[in-house]
Amino acid sequence: MAISIKGILVGLVCGFVLSLVGGMAMGFVMAALYGPESVEELMGISSGTLTAPMFFLDAISSVVAGYVAARVAGRGELINAVLCNLLGGGIGLLMGMAMSPEALTTSLIVLVTEPMFGLLGGYIRLRQVAEYA
């Protein structure tokens, strides 16, 4: 079991940046489709609730972050992918504790699901490495 701090941190930053860029793009698309006043309602921004578009974006960014963490680590693909997303979920939980109860519930759901999606990203990388070996 080889834990790579560099892999975990690079994956965490990659997931965070992808989440920000994807969230902005999703907000622009929803504003164009449904109007700017309904974006806040669709995304659940003000209430801290978890909506389907936000969950989908979080799932995609967690898979990519897990893959990047596993690739940068070069060994221990699964553990590094899970730890990367567990750290990100923990940071989200700390932020959710300072907000509303809905945000705390959302943070707890994300804390449970993010490592599983990250595990998928690490597994994809592990399969790639196994094919070439």
N, C-alpha and C positions, 0 to 999 in steps of 0.2 A: 504494500500500500504506500504509494509515493505521492505525497501531497506537495503541490507546487504553489507557493504563495504568488509567484509571478503569474501563473496560469489563472489562478482564482481572481486576482485583481484585474487582469486584462479582460477576462470574461465579464466581470462585474461592470467595468467601464463600458465595454461594448454593449452589453444589455441595457445599461442606463441610457447611452446615446441613442441606441435603436428605439428605445421606448419613447424618448423625447421627440425624435424625428418622426417616428410613426404616429405618435399622438398629435403632433402638429399637422401632419398630412391628413390624418383622419378628421381632425377638426375642420380643416379647410374644405375637404370634400363634403362633409355633412353640412357645413354652412352653405356651400354652393347648391346642394340638393334640397335642403329643407329650410333654408333661411338662417341668418345669423342669430335670431332670437331663440330658436329652438335647439341650438347646439348644446347649450348648457343643460337643457332638460334631457336631451338624448344621451349625452355623455355622463350625466350624473355628477357633474363637476362640483356643484355647490354642496350637494348633500353627502358626498363621499361614498355613495352606493356603488356596487359593482354592476356594471351593465355588460351585455353581451359583446359589444364592440371593444370595450376596454379589456374584457377577459381574453378575447381572441388576440388582441395586440400583445397582451402580457404573455400569453402562451407562445406566440411566435418569437418574441424577444427572449424568452427564457430558453427556448430550444437553441436559438442562435448563440446566446451567451454560454450555454453549456457546451456547445460544439467548439466555440472559440477557446474556452478554458481548457478543454481536453486537448485541442490541437497545440496550444501554446505549451501546456504542461509536457506533452510528449510521452507521458507514462501515467498510469493511474487515471485513465480517462474518465471512468465513471465517478470516482470519488471527487475528483476536481470539478467535474461538471455539477455535481450535487452541492458541494460546498460553496461554489460560486453563487448559485441561486439561493441557497439557504442564507448566505450573508446578505444578499439583496433583499430577500423576504424579511430578514431580521431588521434591516434598516427601515424598510417600509412599515414594519410593526411599530418601531419606535416613533416614527412620524405619525402613524395612525392613533397612537395613544394620546397624542397631544390634540387630537381633533375630536370629532363627534363620535358617539357610540356606533353609528353606521360605518364610519371610517375604520374603527377598530375591528368590527366584524369583517369588513372587506380585507383588512390587513391580515387577519387570522386565516381567512380562506386563501389568500395569496401565499402566505407563509407555508401552507400545506401543499398547494398545487405547484408552485414555482420549482421546487426541487425535483418533482416528478417530470415536469417538462424539460428541465435541465438534464435529467437522466437520459431522456430520449436523445438530446443533442450529443451527450457523451457516448451513448450507444451507437449512434450513427458514425461518430469518429472511430470508435473501437472496431466497427465492422469494416471501415475503410482501411485501417491499419492491418486487420486480419487478412484482408484480400491481397494486400501487397506482400505479406510475409510468406 
